[in-house]
Amino acid sequence: MVFCFFLIYLSHMKIQSSISKQTTLLLILAISFATLFLPLTSLKATTLTNGMNAEEIVFGSTAASQDFGSVGSSTASINSGYVYSSNIDTINHRFFVTGYLDNRVLIYNLNEDNTFPDYDADYVLGQSDFTSTANTTTQSGLYYPLSTAQDENGNYLFVVDAFNNRVLVYDLSGGITNGMNASYVLGQDDFVSRDAGVFQDSFAGFLVDISYDNDNDRLFVSDLIGNRVLVYDLSEGITSGMNASYVLGQEDFTSDVATTTQNGLNYVSFIDYIPELEYLFVNDSKNFRTVVYDLSGGITNGMNTSYVLGQDDFVSAEIQPVTASTFAVIDVGQGNVSYQRYSYDSLNQRFFLSDGGSSRVLIYDVSAGFSSGMTPEHVIGQDDFVSSSANKGQVSPGQSTFASPNEVQYDSVASNLYVSDFQNNRVLRFNLTPTPTTSGFSYTHPPLCTATITPNTITKGEEATLSWNINWPTNRQSSYYMKVPKNGIYSHRVNSIRINPKYTTNYNLAAINMWGANFCDTTVTVLDEEGVELINTNTNLSSLSASAGSNPFFRAITSFFARLFVR
């Protein structure tokens, strides 16, 4: 109790000239150390439980009927049909659902916090309306589309058009219309061909998945029958029929041999590039494993993988019972396979892997890094790590079950995990928001922010106004402060300041509460007297970034004591 009164006194006292700022900081550090003994250490606890329930069905149901006990209708409509995969674009606030037998891609416009305004798609690609399902080989048509990826910078949407042996590229920057034409095609020279071949500019047949690296403008394409992954460098732009830049799984662009080695692949299904880790995850399906390429040092043709999951080493392809560290094997008519897909939560360092044959999603704690053969901490879709029956052995699906899940996608903005429940014709949303277990503390999701500079172009010596707005991703709100790089920390009472930059500068602000931070940025262009842009070659000065501790305990301390100095 005495400690609490002391905190209140310190937070309200006026710092006199006799007490130096350094002395005050020492007091703060001392009190911060003392708080090590307070019950704050459970702030990173989460809602994760084995076999947990989904929050809602975002595809395969309607707002009026959230029926978890029925398989979604296979009849193509604005909110139902076949589903193979789904994908969320958190930057442009869109959600994509790929209907393989409906030969279409549905597009949903999301709210700014990435929630669904309703369960009706806003646009459709591959068809002219929401009820047509014909397959075609044209500039606007699709034939068994399986996966999508998006370029957040250029606003391109990439679609795997499996039976047409191609990847279609849609330019969405000018808007979206139903049945619109693709702008480019990869794997073919034109929009009416569907030839297969093991070459640098074509695919061996039946593409399954793609993933886009926004940081380096690279597109990864899994070439199933070619036992390889093709890598396209799109940094200089896209042209139809262009060559791939690199190949993984093979030594060159004309080989398609299937092997079980550290640099070989056999029947490549799903892939995902995780930019925060610079890892490429590859489902090596007939080797019943996931292999991981570390691309932080660059890419070379036929390079070795760094880690393996599902097998004990890089030369084994054993069929094993389902456990926490092995994957289910199923017969798909072309031999036995196992299939996995991936996503990552960089804030909480959680890795998600959907094991389709086991009708489950595995969740790994990777805060200590990745390692071969690592085991998950949690499982959803099943109640334990050895069960593998679809819908937990029941005839009908449930709120906590899957039947051959494919895509798994994590949305870091709203802490949601989306799972494409393939055989149940639906996409489920799980809420994984961290929640503390300590009494007296109630978790509040960090606020979202947007920033603007007015005017956004000035002459050197002039001032501009840097302003910001806050909105909350949930109904719960809490105290927060804004951290503006090179300027300081501001309370909720302040929403703008005057700035006088010498060079064109990008300001990255942090909206911080006790449990985390979200960032927003904006840029001001600075011209000299002749109208020439002033650019500082020192990137540390031209891009100013706020920082926020990644440790919840550190953030809790910072949040409290920031109130001593906020303006």
QUINOR-V139406 format. One record per residue. D_FIRST is the distance of its C-alpha to the first C-alpha in Angstrom with 1 decimal. Layout:
d_first->(D_FIRST,D_FIRST)
This chain:
d_first->(0.0,3.8,5.3,5.1,6.5,8.7,10.0,10.9,12.5,14.4,15.6,17.1,18.5,22.2,23.3,25.8,29.0,27.8,25.2,27.2,26.5,26.7,24.0,21.7,22.6,21.9,18.3,18.0,19.6,17.4,14.2,16.3,17.2,13.7,13.2,16.1,13.9,12.2,14.4,16.6,19.7,21.4,21.9,25.6,26.4,29.2,31.1,34.0,35.6,39.1,41.5,39.2,40.7,41.9,40.5,43.9,47.5,48.3,51.9,54.1,52.8,52.3,49.5,50.9,51.4,48.7,50.8,49.3,51.9,54.9,56.5,56.6,60.0,62.3,64.1,63.6,61.9,59.2,56.4,58.2,60.5,60.5,57.6,57.7,54.7,52.2,50.6,47.9,48.2,44.7,46.0,48.7,47.0,49.8,50.2,53.5,55.0,58.1,60.7,63.1,65.7,65.3,66.1,63.4,60.0,57.8,55.5,52.5,50.9,47.1,44.5,42.7,39.8,42.5,42.3,45.6,46.8,49.2,51.0,54.3,55.5,56.5,59.2,61.4,63.2,66.3,67.4,68.4,66.5,63.9,66.5,68.9,68.7,71.9,71.8,73.6,74.1,73.9,71.8,69.7,70.1,68.2,69.3,66.6,63.6,60.7,58.0,56.7,54.8,54.1,54.2,51.2,52.8,56.4,55.7,58.1,58.0,59.6,61.1,62.6,65.9,66.7,70.3,71.4,70.2,68.4,65.2,65.3,63.4,62.5,61.7,59.2,58.6,61.2,59.9,60.5,63.4,64.4,66.8,66.6,68.4,66.9,67.3,67.8,68.7,68.1,70.3,73.3,75.5,75.6,74.1,76.9,77.0,75.2,76.7,75.0,75.5,73.9,73.9,71.6,71.8,71.9,70.2,71.7,70.8,68.1,65.0,61.7,58.8,57.8,54.7,54.3,52.6,51.6,50.7,54.2,56.3,57.4,58.5,58.6,61.1,61.6,65.3,65.4,69.1,69.2,66.5,64.8,62.3,63.7,61.7,62.7,61.8,61.5,60.3,63.8,64.0,65.5,69.2,70.7,72.0,70.3,70.0,66.9,65.7,64.5,64.9,62.7,64.1,67.5,69.1,70.9,71.4,74.4,73.1,71.5,71.6,69.0,67.4,64.6,63.4,60.6,62.3,64.2,63.4,65.0,64.7,61.9,60.1,56.6,55.0,51.8,50.9,47.2,46.9,43.4,44.8,48.4,49.5,52.3,52.0,55.4,56.3,59.3,60.3,63.3,61.6,58.8,56.1,53.9,54.5,52.4,53.9,51.9,53.3,51.1,54.1,56.6,59.1,62.5,65.0,64.6,61.4,59.6,56.5,53.3,51.7,53.0,51.3,53.2,55.5,55.1,56.9,58.9,62.3,61.4,62.0,61.5,61.0,58.1,56.3,53.2,50.1,46.8,48.8,52.2,53.5,55.9,59.5,61.7,65.3,65.8,69.6,69.9,68.5,65.1,62.1,58.3,56.5,53.0,51.3,48.1,45.2,42.1,38.5,37.8,34.1,33.1,36.2,37.7,41.5,43.3,46.8,48.9,51.2,53.8,55.8,52.9,51.7,48.2,45.8,44.1,40.8,40.1,37.1,38.7,35.8,37.5,40.8,44.0,46.2,49.4,49.0,45.2,43.9,41.7,38.3,39.1,42.1,42.8,46.1,46.1,43.8,44.5,46.1,49.6,50.4,52.6,54.3,54.5,52.3,51.1,54.6,54.8,57.6,55.5,52.4,48.9,45.6,44.6,48.1,50.5,54.2,54.9,52.2,53.4,51.3,47.5,45.7,42.1,40.9,37.9,37.5,36.6,35.8,38.9,41.4,45.0,47.4,51.2,52.2,55.9,57.8,55.7,56.5,53.0,50.0,46.6,43.2,40.1,36.7,34.7,31.6,28.7,25.9,22.5,21.7,17.9,16.2,14.5,17.0,20.5,23.3,25.3,28.5,28.8,30.8,34.5,36.0,39.5,40.6,43.7,45.3,47.7,50.3,50.3,53.3,53.3,55.4,53.9,52.3,51.4,47.9,46.7,43.8,41.4,39.7,37.7,36.9,34.3,34.8,32.8,34.5,32.8,31.7,28.0,26.7,23.6,22.6,24.9,26.5,30.0,31.0,34.5,36.1,37.1,35.5,31.7,28.8,29.0,26.8,28.1,29.6,32.1,34.9,37.6,38.4,41.7,43.0,46.0,47.0,50.0,50.9,50.8,47.2,45.2,41.6,39.3,36.0,32.8,30.8,27.4,24.4,21.5,24.0,27.2,29.9,33.3,36.0,38.8,41.5,44.3,47.0,48.7,52.3,53.3,57.0,58.9,61.4,64.0,61.9,61.4,58.0,56.0,54.5,52.5,53.6,50.2,48.3,45.0,45.7,47.4,44.7,41.1,38.5,34.8,32.8,29.7,28.1,29.5,26.5,23.9,21.1,22.4,22.9,19.3,18.2,21.1,20.5,17.1,18.2,21.6,20.3,20.3,24.0,25.5,28.3)
